[in-house]
Amino acid sequence: MRACQHPDLVKELVHIEERQIVRSHKIGVIHLFSDQTTEQQALANETVSPAFSEFLHWLGDPVRLQGWQGYRGGLDVKGDTTGKESFVASWRSNQIMFHCASLIPFNPRDRQQIERRRFIGNDIVVIVFQEGDGEVDLSTIRSKQTHIVCIVRPQPEHTAYRIAIAAKEGISNFAPFDFPSLFERTRESRDLLLWKLINGERAAYRAEAFANQILRTREALLQEVIERCGGYSELKRYNA
């Protein structure tokens, strides 16, 4: 083992740690009308109900995608191919782009709605806005990428939402642990929900599906540091 005296070593290691902290998040949002229960039905919806529109405006802020300078979450900000607008939010130093299926262009010739599924199916966290008393059929959300599902039900007066979180097996519990089931339509409640969803995504990264990939990335980054700093002339060898 050798001690490295390279003057940039600490800076390089700090840079690795900073790169491992995810501050930009993309979250899928799908909408089920009262007579719908499956993901496929949600992806095929062409309209947005007043209740769903209210929810989106509580959840985030509408933005025009063309020319958008913030985090875009893979959406097209030049040619409107993925829709003209979307919703964004920020929580502390985290930026969130919501992939709203109903705002991504509908293709009448595609039963599977591949373009919408391309975004929703690659989101680790997906919000399901369920109107009516139907039960969301979670078995229809088959993406290997999606690990956290947040089910939101508007309450009769449309001043609150009943919210439940479902996670794939193997996901450890994540804060906030005193998570209420009923959310008033306030900024404080919204921030609590965003905190929960962001931590859910971070918990998913520790799951088997992502952990090995993250470990390989970390090893590659460390190897780059070794190659840049390890050859420094003032290396001192430890005597074991």
Secondary structure as GFF3:
##gff-version 3
##sequence-region A 1 240
A	DSSP	beta_strand	2	3	.	.	.	ID=ss1
A	DSSP	alpha_helix	9	20	.	.	.	ID=ss2
A	DSSP	beta_strand	24	32	.	.	.	ID=ss3
A	DSSP	alpha_helix	39	43	.	.	.	ID=ss4
A	DSSP	alpha_helix	50	59	.	.	.	ID=ss5
A	DSSP	beta_strand	61	64	.	.	.	ID=ss6
A	DSSP	beta_strand	85	91	.	.	.	ID=ss7
A	DSSP	beta_strand	94	100	.	.	.	ID=ss8
A	DSSP	three_ten_helix	101	103	.	.	.	ID=ss9
A	DSSP	alpha_helix	114	120	.	.	.	ID=ss10
A	DSSP	beta_strand	125	130	.	.	.	ID=ss11
A	DSSP	three_ten_helix	138	140	.	.	.	ID=ss12
A	DSSP	beta_strand	148	154	.	.	.	ID=ss13
A	DSSP	beta_strand	160	167	.	.	.	ID=ss14
A	DSSP	beta_strand	182	184	.	.	.	ID=ss15
A	DSSP	alpha_helix	187	205	.	.	.	ID=ss16
A	DSSP	alpha_helix	208	229	.	.	.	ID=ss17
A	DSSP	beta_strand	236	237	.	.	.	ID=ss18
###
